[in-house]
Amino acid sequence: MSALHRLRPVWAGAPAAGGTPVQLGLDEIGTPLADVTFVVVDLETTGGTPADCAITEIGAVKVRGGQVLGEFQTLVDPGGPVPPFIQVLTGITTAMLIGAPPIEEVLPAFLEFAHGAVLVAHNAPFDVGFLRAAAARTGHAWPGPRVVDTVRLARRVVTRDEAPNHKLSTLAALFHAEVTPTHRALDDARATVDVLHALLGRLGPLGVTHLEDLASATDPVPQEVRRKRTLADHLPDAPGVYLFRGPGQEVLYVGTSTTSLRTRVRSYFTSSEKRGRIREMVRIAERVDPVVCATPLEARVRELRLIAEHSPRYNRRSRFPERMPWLRLTSEPYPRLSVVREVRDEPGATYLGPFGAQRSAQLALEALHETFEIRQCTRRLPLVATPAASSCALAGMGRCGAPCVGGQDQDAYTSVVERVRAAMAGDPAPVVAAHAERIETLVAQQRYEEAATVRDRLGAFLRGAARVQRVGPLAALPELVAARRADDGGWEIVLVRHGRLAATARVDRSTDPRPAIETLRATAEHVAAPVPPMAAAHPEEADLVLDWLERPGVRIVEVSGGTWALPVRTALGDVDPAAAIAAHTERVRGQVARVLHVVPRDAPEQPVPRTA
């Protein structure tokens, strides 16, 4: 047995002199490499591709903490002759394989030997590719273990000055492995064990001391970034929000994890983080503060609130919710449409939105102007037109009733406004119909760019209408309590007030959730009623709450102070403009067929009744 097999490597955590117990430090939180079971495997095959070649030998060594736990070796009948050049290379002849077990018998035994371990191989894609292909051919499920490739590890820590290449024989000689590779499976696996231990010894000073680090150890990570991984050591293994803080304790970045704060923050100090701006943030950061949350929903909501509160310079989303525009139908004798930044307590006004950008709100406004003959001038009109008033070009084009010059009285104009309001607050069918007709005309004239602009207008309107129609009913509710069965059998309880998450809790499966609900109602955040249809929360928070409420398995426990319902016909049916136009076309066809008493062309043929 080699010296590397007998002695525990540096990374395995040798005991202190005199047998004195050693307390684990914070840097050992996770899965230390000394506790990981590795199965180092090597294959011999009849060729280079698993599609038309087969395995002739499997050799594997199971190790943990530098100690060999077991070995596995067997020849395998490939079901055909071994090519001559393979016989010369490996020394395995066709005659040697007569009577050897087929892969159907060998593979289950190997999978049992490697169960629960991390697979290691030199040029792992080759060996693992053959094993996966064999599992597929024999009908065995591939367990999907973690895989470590010693070639890639060697490229990380072995320079060209030390070795001309990263072949197994070259690395075995460099690290003075006692077992020399011979192109036989077990010998090569034993040599790979020695190489693995040597490589892990070199990676330890670079911060690769845990199993989680191996996934990214093969890609270069700046040393100043990798060293900062200790910022994650004190974080809990629970869902929540994390805040990266800079030298002046300013908040640089806010993120969330719905499973484990420690695991998520660790990923920032590995090669899995590719974003340049975030790498820059990590270099500046000096501390990470956690906020543990009871449920994943709470974690996502708190992330939004903290971003809105601190406006971190490295967060790009949701920093300025107050800048999100709305489309307003004003409340005046002759109402008009305008894009505004806030929702005011204005009786009679109707709002659409909020929109993610000013351009989206403007497109939605143009969609309504394209559909309805509502005035587009911006001045406030008197009830009775003045003698000196003059109309604009839209009146001459027949696209405005010209109330400014008395061409349309208040009652007639109110009729138009009510149709606009109905489309904004309920059924968008008139807007869809007008845009479908316009797109059809433009396409027939091969004016495709203009048709795309009309499509974008319709899409912006549908998204804005769907958002306000979806959030508005929830925002009007003083209180809603809902619960969802968690994966462990417990309950996630959510209390919402006016669209804002006011309280949440998690109850285990052995606890009656009803007392917890009453406690939440008594201690939840007081939320003042907002100006309709706005929710008392960040628009994205209301979307998150609604997404959770609409998940399968969520039960509405109680609704207080109102009802939660939506009209049958709303913009929520088809937000995509193409889908909305297609649905409109089908409805029109069905109506025409019913009126004319004809059968649509694509309807199935009806059998002719027989007569006597």
ABEGO torsion letter per residue (X at the ends): XBAAAABBBAAAGBBBBGGBBBBBBAAABEBBAAABBBBBBBBBBABABAAABBBABBBBBBBBGGBBAEBBBBBBBAGBBBBAAAAAAAGBBAAAABGBBBAAAAAAAAAAAABGBBBBBBGAAAAAAAAAAAAAAAGBBBAGBBBBBAAAAAAAABBAAABABABAAAAAAAAGBABBBAGBAAAAAAAAAAAAAAAAAAAAAAGBABAAAAAAAABBBBAAAAAAAAAAAABBBBBEBBBBBBAAGBBABBBBBAABAAAAAAAAABAABABAAAAAAAAABABBBBBBBABAAAAAAAAAAAAAAAGBAABABGABAAABBBBBBBBBABBBBBBBABBBBBBGBBBBOBBABAAAAAAAAAAAAAABBBBABABBBBABBBAABBBBAAAAAGABAGAAAGABBAAAAAAAAAAAAAAAABBAAAAAAAAAAAAAAAAAAGBAAAAAAAAAAAAAAAAAAAAAAAAAAAAABABBBBBBBBAAGBBBBBBBBGGBBABBBBBBAABBAAAAAAAAAAABBBBBBBBOABBABBAAAAAAAAAAAABBGBBBABBBGEBBBBBABBAAABABAAAAAAAAAAAAAAAAAAAAGBBBAABBBBBBBBBX
